[in-house]
């Protein structure tokens, strides 16, 4: 389970490392058909507040060294060339989230159609004095 904290109205980068259990190494993600990342009030399709997919400009597959953010807590122990999925939550989306604990989840679909949930956990939104809701 991957838990994160963000401030209401702030841009937030969520970096998700992908480990291939078959090869015991970091996956290259060359055979990815789609990545889907959701923020929801609970783990239910009916509770989704925001959805991002690989076809959106908010999701990229990068090497750790190419992540453009000041908050790297999710990937601080990775090498520079390990592969991660970077999800950029823009400020207007983060502003719409209530200041409470939400849910987030990421699924990867490969070109064979296999779906794997690679991350899920609490998504805590804290209130902001400069970006009040």
C-alpha positions in Angstrom: 0.0 0.0 0.0 1.4 3.4 -1.0 0.1 6.3 1.0 0.8 9.9 0.1 0.0 13.4 1.5 -0.7 16.5 -0.6 -1.9 20.0 0.1 -5.3 21.1 -1.4 -4.6 23.1 -4.5 -0.9 22.2 -4.9 0.5 20.4 -8.0 1.4 16.9 -6.9 3.6 14.4 -8.7 3.0 10.8 -7.8 5.9 8.6 -8.8 5.2 4.9 -9.0 8.2 2.5 -9.4 7.3 -0.7 -11.3 9.1 -4.0 -10.2 8.9 -7.1 -12.3 8.6 -10.0 -9.9 9.4 -12.6 -12.6 12.8 -11.1 -13.4 13.4 -9.7 -9.9 14.3 -6.3 -11.5 12.7 -3.1 -12.4 10.3 -3.4 -15.4 11.2 -1.4 -18.6 7.5 -0.9 -19.4 8.2 -1.3 -23.1 5.1 -3.4 -23.5 2.5 -1.2 -21.8 -0.8 -0.6 -23.5 -2.3 1.7 -20.8 -1.7 3.1 -17.4 -4.8 4.2 -15.4 -4.5 6.2 -12.1 -7.6 7.2 -10.1 -8.3 9.2 -7.0 -11.6 8.3 -5.3 -13.5 8.7 -2.1 -13.3 4.9 -1.6 -12.1 1.9 -3.6 -15.1 1.7 -5.9 -15.6 2.7 -9.6 -18.6 4.8 -8.5 -16.5 6.9 -6.1 -13.8 8.1 -8.6 -13.2 11.8 -8.4 -10.4 12.0 -11.0 -9.1 9.5 -13.6 -5.8 9.8 -15.6 -4.7 7.5 -18.4 -1.5 7.0 -20.4 -3.1 8.9 -23.3 -3.4 12.0 -21.1 -0.5 14.4 -20.8 -0.6 13.9 -17.0 0.9 10.4 -17.1 4.4 9.6 -18.4 6.7 6.6 -18.2 10.2 7.9 -17.2 13.5 7.0 -15.7 13.8 8.1 -12.1 16.5 10.7 -13.1 13.9 12.4 -15.4 11.3 13.1 -12.8 10.7 16.9 -12.5 9.6 17.5 -9.0 10.9 18.5 -5.6 9.0 15.7 -3.8 10.6 12.3 -4.5 9.7 10.4 -1.3 8.1 7.6 -3.3 11.3 6.9 -5.3 14.2 8.2 -3.2 15.9 4.8 -3.0 15.8 4.0 -6.7 18.7 4.2 -9.1 18.7 7.0 -11.7 17.7 4.6 -14.5 14.9 2.7 -12.8 11.6 3.0 -14.5 8.7 4.8 -12.9 5.2 6.0 -13.8 4.9 9.7 -13.2 1.4 11.0 -12.6 1.0 14.8 -12.5 -2.0 16.0 -10.6 -2.6 19.7 -11.6 -3.5 22.3 -9.1 -7.1 22.7 -10.4 -7.7 19.0 -9.8 -6.1 19.0 -6.3 -8.1 22.1 -5.4 -11.4 20.2 -6.1 -10.4 17.4 -3.6 -11.9 17.7 -0.2 -9.4 18.0 2.7 -9.8 14.4 3.9 -8.3 11.0 3.3 -9.2 9.7 -0.1 -8.1 6.6 -2.0 -5.7 6.2 -5.0 -4.9 3.3 -7.2 -2.8 2.6 -10.4 -3.3 -0.2 -12.9 -1.1 -1.2 -15.8 -2.4 -3.0 -18.8 0.2 -4.7 -21.0 -0.1 -5.3 -24.8 -1.4 -8.9 -24.1 -4.3 -7.4 -22.2 -3.2 -8.5 -18.8 -4.1 -5.9 -16.0 -2.1 -5.5 -12.9 -2.8 -3.2 -10.0 0.7 -1.9 -9.2 -0.2 0.5 -6.4 -3.0 1.5 -4.1 -3.4 3.3 -0.8 -4.5 6.4 1.1 -4.4 9.8 -0.6 -4.5 12.3 2.2 -5.4 15.9 1.3 -4.5 18.5 3.8 -6.2 21.9 3.9 -4.3 25.0 2.7 -4.4 28.6 4.1 -3.3 30.0 0.7 -5.6 27.8 -1.4 -8.8 27.5 0.6 -11.6 25.5 -0.8 
